[in-house]
Amino acid sequence: MFLNLAKLLEDATGEPAAREQVFLIHPVQLSRWLDEAWQGVATIPPLPIGSPVSSQPLLGSDEIVDALDLPRQPDPPPPLLLPSGIFLDDVNDLASAQVAVDRWVEEFGPRSATGGIGLLWHHLSYAFILESTGLIEIFAEVVRRLVVGETLGRLTAPSVKWLRATEELFFRDPPLFSIAGTVSELRPQARVNRRNAYWRMFGMDLPHAVPARWDGHGQLWKTDVGEINVDFRAKWTELLRQVWLGLENNRNSSGANPTDGNYVALLSRALRDMFNDRRRGGLLAREEFAYVTVLSWFHLTLQTNTPIVVDLKADSTSPAERLAQLGQRVGMHPALRSRELFDLAEPMSSLLRAIEIGSFDDAGTAAALFDDGTALALEMREIINQWQSATGERVKDRPTGTVTPVPSQPLRAPTPGSGNGAASSPARPAATATATPAPAPAGAGANGQRG
Amino acid sequence: METTTDHTPDDARFTQEITRLAEAIRELAHRPGRRDGGDDSEQDRLIQRVDFGYRALGTLMGRAGRGFDVPVFGARWYPRYRVIVLLGLPGEVDFIQLQNGAKDETLEVRRRHDDHDSHDSHDEHEQDATESRGGGFPPWISPETFTPDDAISSVLGLRHRRGPVIALGPRIAPVPNYA
């Protein structure tokens, strides 16, 4: 959500530098703003926008936002429910933005800055892909070093503000009754909780282990989870492969065209159903909001040479390079393919969210994925390139040599009673030092295995 | 009769120009965002809508660049005059499409500088709306199918009556106690 807030500041001022003002807002305001942002989702027009409304409700339930939002408030609100006070209506340049982030105004919600339309957070995949870089563990160590000693040197005032907000928002118990409060006595470790959500939604683990300092009792995130989306990665890769076929042949005016819009739509619907199965009744909506929020804070921190990045002598030309420099300061290394993962996170999140709400459910709408006249097709090229580069899966390659023709749709009969999945085959140890997201155990052939 | 295949400097320049022109036409035909006119096929219009929906989604998700800057605007009923005032509407939006699950309606946007043939009936509304914004009269529409007690789930800004969609408005809740 902090990317949304940064964009509001940038749009209001026309100055990209205004994005960094987010780090100067008091954490109590940011914390309350998150509750308001959650509530604002209720004003988003039906999705997919501009098309017939999907039967799939956003976030798996039409009622989940209302179920967890703040209570209705009288006007003026009682002291306990003070609004965030982040008000951007009179922000029009960098100077006014600097004033606005250091004050409190009795206005409720981010709506005034967005024409009455709420904001939407990224898909859980955004958090998963970014956390795969090792970003949170590196920042955790940076923050720990900064608050327990002097090994990282002295900070300027803006960095001190960043440090305080970071520790208070993400490395301690969240404020009481906050929408971001997904840590409790029953699920005490945020890093384990996030892995649990990734495991359920994508059937994949982060590529790095829980650091020894925080490691508790094995892979807790895989216990008592029930159904998980074991088949996500296979279907996702196949979708990318089919879209690439479409992109390659988009301008064919003669000859064979292996593009199969119906198959792309079928895969899209399969992914949609997979996600919505995990979201029934609004499951994972709050967790997704909280985890995406955490990652967006650190992503925003690395997008430019922010004060903390400069103070820690990590200024560079890309988020991945800055992360590597920060890692060096504390003796850690990010994932080898961090650059690709940073570039992949937002496009993949947008695409999965669009799939989830049924944007590509038939051949006609699925054709937009490989129509060269659209921004969407540009995005697909980016996703395919970055995914292939980040994971090493050869999405674009065709078999060479003599190949027996096969139908484009894989023939794979379900195996009754295979009982595969995390429970029956040894789960991949979380400590593997792979550079890319780790898939679910091989051999899993269907959605919804017991974990 | 003497013939020659020698090229004069003029011929070379002419050939160069032709090549350059052909390249330019090819580029124009294939460049992204070409769907901007009003005479596309039904499939083109569908793809344009999907693409717009995707870019609008990205805009709401806080993305920047690559077309993720879909303009948004505010909208609210003035029930007394049965008009919807459009706040911050981009200048290139000439039509508004209202939708809910049961019906939809496309309306031409009225602006202060429009021909004021039905202007008298809106005089008071103009004054109210202008004052409510502290000056500067906003555009408006006068729905016929929708009334203030209808929930409007989608408000889309169109460049022409049949598209493309270029801006996004909010949900509009029914006006309480509208008689």
Interface residues (C-beta under 8 A of the other chain):
Chain A: M1 L3 N4 L5 A6 K7 E10 T43 I44 P45 P46 L47 P48 I49 G50 S51 V53 T114 G115 G116 I117 G118 L119 L120 W121 H122 R251 S296 E346 S349 S350 R353 A354 I357 S359 F360 G364 T365 A367 A368 D371 D372 G373 T374 A375 L376 A377 L378 E379
Chain B: H30 R31 P32 G33 R34 R35 Q43 L46 I47 Q48 R49 V50 D51 F52 G53 Y54 R55 A56 L57 G58 L60 M61 G62 R63 A64 R66 G67 F68 V72 F73 G74 A75 R76 L87 G88 G101 S153 S154 V155 L156 V165 L168 G169 P170 R171
